[in-house]
């Protein structure tokens, strides 16, 4: 089986749960404690690591452009 050279994944709604409700703490993830991994994400990331596949996480965070959070705050959560 041929493996890809890298894997690109979206964060919100793909790796972690999020909410369409703007009043929910899962609408804008503002704290690491609000991260809830979707089922089987840990297993998938483990498989990527076992096969030495780089994983690129893509995310568009409107909270930065709206001034709700800084880029540095989002980087801490993504780490």
C-alpha positions, 0 to 999 in steps of 0.5 A, spaced: 500 500 500 502 506 498 502 511 503 501 519 502 507 524 504 503 528 509 496 528 512 492 535 512 486 535 517 481 541 519 481 542 526 474 544 528 468 539 526 473 534 524 478 533 529 474 536 535 467 537 536 464 544 535 457 547 536 453 552 531 450 555 537 454 562 538 452 561 545 456 555 546 463 554 549 464 550 543 463 555 538 469 559 539 474 554 543 477 559 547 481 554 552 484 547 552 479 544 556 474 545 551 477 541 546 473 534 545 476 530 540 472 526 536 471 519 536 477 515 533 481 521 532 487 519 537 487 512 534 488 516 527 493 520 529 497 514 532 497 511 526 500 517 522 505 517 527 507 510 526 507 511 519 512 517 520 507 521 516 507 529 518 500 531 520 498 538 518 492 541 522 488 547 518 484 551 521 481 558 520 479 562 526 474 567 526 475 569 533 482 572 531 480 577 526 474 579 530 479 580 536 476 575 541 482 572 541 490 573 539 494 569 534 498 567 540 492 564 544 490 560 539 497 557 538 497 555 545 490 551 544 492 548 538 499 546 541 
